[in-house]
């Protein structure tokens, strides 16, 4: 049975040079209306977790949350999915350093750059600031990763660095850890303290 995962796979294959017909067919069958362009799977995990936290089923609403495999791919995906392609509404979440790539890509695709939500540094930084370093450390302990964190913090390169930067770096030290904690941190959020970029994205969907 066709589902949003099938559509994501079809779009990814199309972006890699495959046929467009499967993506077009699935977009119509699933009534896809919006594509959320994200850099990678950790961002997708966080957005999916936030939607579930708010009791929303984005796929059922016709919203495709799509990891592009890097910010440099945004031009390709915006062209395929925007007004000149499948004519979906485009929105996205990115880091400040990637804003230029997204704005230029949305402009070329004749999509609205106002639907872009920007994290000051990155999404992990936004979540750590919202929760506080102490709470994030508690969550790391609850997830069974306190000992790896302590080992990491003893490394010479981490000495003297701000705690928020240390935690951000820790999440990137093992494959799959950013994805896992993307969900964990979002699920621990007080809705009233949802970082502005995530709150804006969710409100606009």
C-alpha positions in Angstrom: 0.0 0.0 0.0 1.3 3.4 -0.9 2.3 5.7 2.0 4.3 8.8 2.6 7.5 6.8 3.0 7.0 5.5 -0.5 6.6 9.1 -1.8 9.8 10.1 0.0 11.6 7.2 -1.6 10.3 8.1 -5.0 11.3 11.8 -4.7 14.8 10.8 -3.5 15.2 8.5 -6.5 13.9 11.2 -8.8 16.4 13.7 -7.4 19.2 11.2 -8.0 18.2 11.0 -11.7 15.5 8.4 -11.6 12.0 8.6 -13.2 9.6 11.3 -12.1 6.3 9.4 -12.8 6.4 7.4 -9.5 6.7 10.6 -7.5 3.9 12.3 -9.5 1.6 9.3 -9.2 2.1 9.0 -5.4 1.7 12.8 -4.9 -1.7 12.6 -6.5 -2.8 9.4 -4.8 -1.7 10.6 -1.3 -2.9 14.2 -1.8 0.5 15.6 -0.9 0.2 19.4 -0.6 3.3 20.4 1.3 7.0 19.4 1.4 9.2 20.2 4.4 12.8 20.4 3.2 15.2 19.3 5.9 19.0 18.7 5.7 19.1 15.3 7.3 17.5 12.5 9.3 18.1 14.1 12.7 16.0 17.1 11.7 13.3 14.8 10.4 13.2 12.8 13.6 12.8 16.1 15.6 10.0 17.4 13.4 8.2 14.0 13.4 8.5 13.8 17.2 7.2 17.4 17.6 4.2 16.6 15.4 3.4 13.5 17.4 3.9 15.6 20.6 1.1 17.9 19.3 -1.2 15.0 18.3 -0.7 15.6 14.6 -0.4 13.1 11.8 1.5 15.1 9.1 1.3 12.3 6.5 -2.5 12.2 6.8 -2.5 16.0 6.4 -0.7 15.7 3.1 2.6 16.9 4.5 5.9 15.2 3.5 8.8 15.7 5.9 11.8 15.1 3.7 15.5 14.7 4.5 17.5 15.8 1.5 20.9 14.4 2.4 22.5 17.8 2.9 21.7 21.5 2.5 23.5 21.6 -0.9 20.7 19.5 -2.3 17.9 22.1 -1.6 18.0 23.6 -5.1 17.4 20.2 -6.7 14.6 19.2 -4.4 12.9 22.7 -4.5 12.9 22.5 -8.3 11.3 19.1 -8.4 8.7 19.7 -5.7 7.9 23.4 -6.1 5.8 25.4 -8.6 7.9 24.3 -11.6 7.7 20.6 -10.5 4.9 18.9 -8.5 3.6 22.3 -7.4 3.7 21.6 -3.7 4.0 24.3 -1.1 7.6 24.3 0.1 8.7 25.0 3.6 11.8 24.1 5.5 14.0 24.4 8.6 17.7 25.1 8.3 20.8 26.3 10.2 21.8 30.0 10.0 24.9 29.1 7.9 22.6 27.4 5.3 20.1 30.2 5.0 21.6 31.5 1.8 21.3 28.1 0.0 17.7 27.8 1.0 16.7 31.3 0.1 18.3 31.2 -3.3 16.8 27.7 -4.0 13.3 28.8 -3.0 13.6 32.0 -5.0 14.7 30.1 -8.1 11.8 27.7 -7.6 9.3 30.6 -7.3 8.5 29.5 -3.8 8.0 31.7 -0.7 11.1 32.3 1.4 9.0 33.5 4.3 8.1 29.8 4.8 11.7 29.1 5.9 12.5 28.8 9.6 16.1 29.3 10.7 17.9 28.0 13.7 20.5 30.4 15.2 23.3 27.7 15.2 21.6 24.4 14.6 18.5 22.5 15.8 20.4 20.7 18.6 21.6 24.1 19.9 18.0 25.4 19.9 16.8 22.3 21.8 19.6 22.4 24.4 18.9 26.1 25.0 15.2 25.4 25.4 15.7 22.5 27.9 18.8 23.7 29.6 22.1 21.9 29.9 21.2 20.3 33.2 18.0 18.7 31.9 19.7 17.6 28.7 22.4 15.9 30.8 19.6 14.2 32.8 18.1 12.9 29.6 21.4 11.6 28.4 21.7 9.7 31.7 18.2 8.3 31.4 19.1 7.1 27.9 22.1 5.2 29.3 24.7 7.5 27.7 26.1 9.2 30.8 29.4 7.2 30.8 30.1 7.9 27.1 29.4 11.6 27.8 31.8 11.7 30.8 34.5 10.0 28.7 33.9 12.5 25.9 34.1 15.5 28.3 37.5 14.3 29.5 39.0 14.8 26.1 41.5 17.6 25.9 39.6 19.3 23.1 36.6 19.7 25.3 38.3 21.4 28.2 37.1 25.0 28.6 34.4 24.8 26.1 30.9 26.0 27.0 28.6 23.2 28.2 26.1 23.8 25.3 28.8 23.4 22.7 30.1 20.2 24.4 26.6 18.7 24.4 26.1 19.6 20.7 29.4 18.0 19.8 28.6 14.9 21.8 25.4 14.2 19.9 27.5 14.1 16.7 30.2 11.7 17.9 28.3 8.4 17.1 26.3 7.4 14.1 22.6 7.6 14.8 23.0 9.6 18.1 21.7 12.9 16.6 18.7 11.1 15.2 18.0 9.4 18.5 18.3 12.6 20.6 16.4 14.6 18.0 13.4 12.6 19.2 14.3 12.5 22.9 14.9 16.2 23.3 11.7 17.2 21.5 9.6 14.7 23.5 11.0 16.3 26.7 10.0 19.8 25.7 7.4 21.8 27.5 5.2 23.0 24.6 5.5 26.5 25.9 9.3 26.4 25.5 9.4 25.0 21.9 12.2 26.8 20.1 10.8 29.5 17.8 12.0 27.9 14.5 10.2 24.6 15.3 7.1 26.3 16.7 6.9 28.5 13.6 7.3 25.6 11.3 4.6 23.5 13.0 2.2 26.4 13.2 2.6 27.0 9.4 1.8 23.4 8.5 
